[in-house]
Amino acid sequence: MNHYGPRLSGLIDALRRLPGVGPKSAQRMAFHLLDRDRDGAADLAQALADALTGITHCPECRMFCEDGHCAYCSDARRAAGQICVVETPADLLAIESGTGYRGCYFVLMGHLSPLDGVGPDELGLGQLETTLAGGGVQELIIAINPSVEGEATAYYLAGMGRKHGAKVTRIAHGVPMGGELEYVNASTLSHALSGRTPA
Amino acid sequence: MNHYGPRLSGLIDALRRLPGVGPKSAQRMAFHLLDRDRDGAADLAQALADALTGITHCPECRMFCEDGHCAYCSDARRAAGQICVVETPADLLAIESGTGYRGCYFVLMGHLSPLDGVGPDELGLGQLETTLAGGGVQELIIAINPSVEGEATAYYLAGMGRKHGAKVTRIAHGVPMGGELEYVNASTLSHALSGRTPA
């Protein structure tokens, strides 16, 4: 017998739509918000509403942005001749914070997956092609995850880049720093060997 | 360099206030909601707002309720002569769904903790005392977690129950079903031994 009222059930169901939140966690979150942090619940409701109305995708690189253009595209100090293509905003942030790369980006927001109805249009590749066709892009850096769909997406992007005369590169796949050869999987080791560079 | 705009930062900070959600999870949730489940985000904002306005505490047992009285207190088939005191709504639901208990409840929403400013008033114990003084309560069942603060709370409750002539009982603490004596801690084992019952 479930004695939750409709509002409490509604809140628990809504919290379960968050990634990684199951029924027990959702119940715990709902009780915590109602019992100990009603201000936090009000803040969260307001933040969600603000985000939904105020956050859009940058028309140039498809990253999240809040005022027309994202901070990366509107930064004049960035090398406009380099475009690094990533799958998600989180990948972009990982490259931005972990490396010295200061060129431009293009965020696909996914990868090609015809079975799920995700084709070139859903990834905004027409937009990228327009940028490439405009000239001025010397290098297209493909930083896509090496999954099956990712490889197909990378292949498609490489063809598009070459068609417009850009140099197409892929980030290196190999043994991670701190990793041990003995424990690295065979596929990674093959990549590392075929991608060897002069020492 | 953090290139999040104020709305996205605000959303991530608000999500971090949920229990068990750290910075990485909050970022993942925010990106998921913005990128793949904007309907879910709108539903969550609405559910939070509805819950904040519509969910209050039952004036009798302090459980969450949505229309004046909770489903437990307003159920005439329940034994009004038994009151089971628990710390949280989750504890109430565990007892309700896991046992055959069909008496009334009283939810403390915490335990006595003078250092955190939680005294008898914060736990609504005045309200419980009024109920006890009204007579008609034969048994006060204490189902408080056996922590240090929980023990103090149970001691306080037992005194209050006895003062008003109610029979005071505590749920048994002992070896859990399926547990093995060898691996049960000493304190639990002592409780199990001193709480032995005729076979």
Interface residues (C-beta under 8 A of the other chain):
Chain A: M1 H3 G5 P6 R7 L8 G10 L11 D13 A14 L15 R17 L18 P19 G20 S25 Q27 R28 M29 A30 F31 H32 L33 L34 D35 D37 R38 G40 A41 A42 D43 L44 A45 Q46 A47 L48 A49 D50 A51 L52 G54 I55 F64 C65 E66 D67 C70 A71 Y72 T88 P89 A90 L93 E96 S97 M109
Chain B: M1 H3 G5 P6 R7 L8 G10 L11 D13 A14 L15 R17 L18 P19 G20 S25 Q27 R28 M29 A30 F31 H32 L33 L34 D35 D37 R38 G40 A41 A42 D43 L44 A45 Q46 A47 L48 A49 D50 A51 L52 G54 I55 F64 C65 E66 D67 C70 A71 Y72 T88 P89 A90 L93 E96 S97 M109
